[in-house]
């Protein structure tokens, strides 16, 4: 899917107490709508209705970036990355086995500090809310997992990625709404061909980045060590 055929880019940042922040950009990176829905199943229903209003009969006309893990672990992670030796090793006794391949890649390159995804039974409420949102949007062809903290780091010296925003609806949670904006713009940069999608060799989802990992790229960490673990 190319950015040229997308009409709207939507970013979603998830909080339970403050609610779910969303930001809608057009193809010219103008913020045209933003707001909040409840951090609950009712809020998810409202969010889906907003998407349906944006893309009546054409779910392919919007691209969504969500700042949350796509799905929980199905079992504890078997493989751990050894940064010193640049290789994978098996999980040791006492290690919880949390985290997905995409998160390991982010951490190995020191782009950001992931909140390691656990099994569903051990996931915090905001993650469970995220799992539900991804499922609710299963009919939309372009729903990506993003990591705003990684985007901030990767674009820290880039003056080419710009957006026109208003500060309406920021007051309820400025950082949350800013992350929602960044989530949308990250997906836009990726679909323009400027970014990279990492992970999913374990079958548990990828993270979309606004630019490729070039400097200090560790090729070995991109290869999950066992196809047996892939679901």
C-alpha positions in Angstrom: 0.0 0.0 0.0 1.3 3.4 -1.0 0.9 6.7 0.8 -0.5 8.3 -2.4 -3.7 6.3 -2.2 -4.2 7.0 1.5 -6.6 9.9 2.3 -6.0 10.0 6.1 -3.3 8.9 8.5 -4.6 8.3 12.1 -2.5 7.9 15.2 -3.7 6.3 18.4 -2.2 6.5 21.8 -3.7 4.3 24.5 -4.3 5.2 28.1 -6.9 3.6 30.4 -7.4 6.4 33.0 -7.1 9.4 30.7 -8.5 7.7 27.7 -7.5 7.0 24.1 -6.1 9.9 22.2 -6.4 10.0 18.4 -5.1 12.4 15.8 -6.1 12.5 12.1 -3.8 13.9 9.4 -4.5 14.4 5.7 -2.0 13.4 3.0 -0.3 16.8 3.3 0.5 16.3 7.0 -2.2 18.7 8.2 -3.9 17.8 11.5 -7.5 17.9 10.6 -9.1 16.3 13.7 -8.2 15.0 17.1 -9.9 14.0 20.3 -10.3 11.4 23.0 -12.5 8.4 23.6 -12.9 6.4 26.8 -10.2 3.9 27.6 -12.6 1.0 27.6 -14.6 -1.2 25.2 -17.1 1.6 24.7 -14.3 3.9 23.7 -13.1 1.3 21.2 -16.6 1.2 19.7 -16.5 5.0 19.4 -13.0 4.9 17.8 -14.2 2.4 15.2 -17.1 4.7 14.3 -14.7 7.6 13.8 -12.7 5.4 11.4 -15.9 4.4 9.5 -16.9 8.0 9.1 -13.4 8.8 7.7 -13.5 5.9 5.2 -17.2 5.1 4.4 -17.1 1.9 2.4 -13.3 2.2 1.8 -11.2 1.0 4.7 -8.2 1.1 2.5 -8.3 4.9 2.4 -6.9 5.3 5.9 -3.7 4.1 7.5 -3.5 3.7 11.3 -0.6 3.8 13.7 -1.1 2.4 17.2 1.2 2.9 20.1 0.7 -0.5 21.7 1.7 -4.1 21.1 -0.3 -5.9 18.5 -0.7 -9.1 20.5 0.6 -10.8 23.7 3.1 -13.6 23.9 1.6 -17.0 23.4 4.4 -18.5 25.5 7.6 -17.2 27.3 10.2 -16.1 24.8 12.8 -18.8 24.3 15.6 -16.7 22.8 17.5 -13.7 24.3 19.9 -11.4 22.4 23.5 -11.3 23.7 24.7 -7.8 22.6 28.3 -8.5 23.7 28.7 -11.6 21.5 26.2 -10.4 18.9 24.3 -13.7 19.0 21.2 -15.3 20.4 21.1 -17.6 23.5 18.4 -19.6 25.1 16.5 -18.2 28.1 18.1 -18.9 31.4 16.4 -20.0 34.6 14.8 -17.0 36.4 14.3 -15.0 33.2 10.7 -14.2 32.6 10.8 -14.5 28.8 8.8 -11.3 28.1 9.2 -9.3 24.9 8.8 -9.9 21.1 11.3 -9.9 18.3 10.4 -6.4 17.2 11.1 -5.1 20.7 14.4 -6.9 20.9 15.6 -5.2 17.7 14.6 -1.8 19.0 16.5 -2.4 22.3 19.6 -3.9 20.6 20.1 -0.8 18.6 19.5 1.5 21.6 16.7 3.3 19.8 14.2 3.2 22.8 13.4 1.1 25.9 10.5 -1.2 25.2 7.9 -2.1 27.8 8.4 -5.8 27.1 5.2 -7.5 26.0 4.2 -10.4 28.4 1.6 -13.2 28.2 -2.0 -12.0 28.1 -2.6 -12.9 31.7 0.3 -10.7 32.9 -0.3 -7.8 30.6 -1.3 -4.4 32.0 -4.7 -3.0 31.2 -3.5 -0.6 28.6 -1.8 -3.4 26.6 -5.0 -5.5 26.8 -6.9 -2.5 25.5 -4.4 -2.3 22.6 -4.8 -6.0 21.8 -8.5 -5.4 21.5 -8.2 -2.3 19.3 -6.0 -4.2 16.8 -8.6 -7.0 16.7 -11.4 -4.4 16.2 -9.6 -3.0 13.2 -8.9 -6.3 11.5 -10.9 -5.3 8.4 -8.6 -2.3 7.8 -5.7 -3.3 5.5 -3.1 -0.8 7.0 -3.0 -0.9 10.8 0.6 -0.7 12.1 2.2 -0.9 15.4 4.4 2.2 16.1 6.8 3.3 18.9 6.8 7.1 19.2 9.8 7.1 21.6 11.8 5.4 18.8 10.5 7.9 16.2 11.6 10.9 18.4 15.1 9.3 18.6 15.4 8.5 15.0 14.3 11.9 13.8 16.2 14.0 16.3 18.4 15.5 13.6 15.9 15.4 10.7 14.4 18.7 9.8 12.6 17.3 6.7 9.7 15.6 8.5 7.2 18.3 9.2 3.5 18.6 10.1 0.9 21.3 10.6 -0.8 20.8 14.0 -3.2 22.7 16.2 -3.2 22.4 20.0 -6.9 21.6 20.3 -7.5 18.6 22.6 -4.0 18.6 23.9 -4.9 19.8 27.4 -6.2 16.5 28.7 -2.9 14.8 28.1 -0.3 16.7 26.1 2.2 13.9 25.8 -0.5 11.4 24.9 -1.9 13.6 22.1 1.6 14.4 20.8 2.4 10.6 20.7 -0.9 10.1 18.7 0.3 12.7 16.2 3.7 11.1 16.0 2.1 7.7 15.5 0.2 9.0 12.5 3.2 10.7 11.0 5.4 7.6 11.5 3.0 5.5 9.4 3.0 8.2 6.7 6.8 8.3 6.5 6.8 4.5 6.3 4.3 4.4 3.5 6.2 7.1 1.6 9.1 4.6 1.5 11.2 6.4 4.0 11.0 4.0 6.9 11.4 0.4 7.9 9.3 -2.4 9.4 11.2 -4.5 11.9 10.5 -7.8 13.7 7.8 -10.4 13.3 10.2 -13.3 12.7 8.6 -14.8 15.9 5.1 -14.3 14.3 4.1 -11.7 17.0 4.0 -8.5 15.0 6.3 -5.9 13.7 7.0 -2.2 14.6 7.0 0.4 11.8 9.8 3.1 12.0 10.0 6.4 10.2 13.5 5.8 8.8 15.7 2.7 8.4 18.2 1.5 10.9 21.4 2.4 9.1 24.0 3.5 11.6 25.4 0.6 13.7 22.9 -1.8 12.1 23.2 -5.3 13.7 22.2 -7.7 10.9 22.3 -10.8 13.2 19.5 -9.5 15.5 17.0 -9.3 12.6 17.2 -13.1 12.2 15.1 -15.0 14.7 17.1 -18.1 15.6 14.4 -20.7 15.4 11.5 -21.1 12.9 10.0 -23.6 15.4 9.0 -20.6 17.6 7.1 -18.9 14.8 3.4 -19.1 15.1 
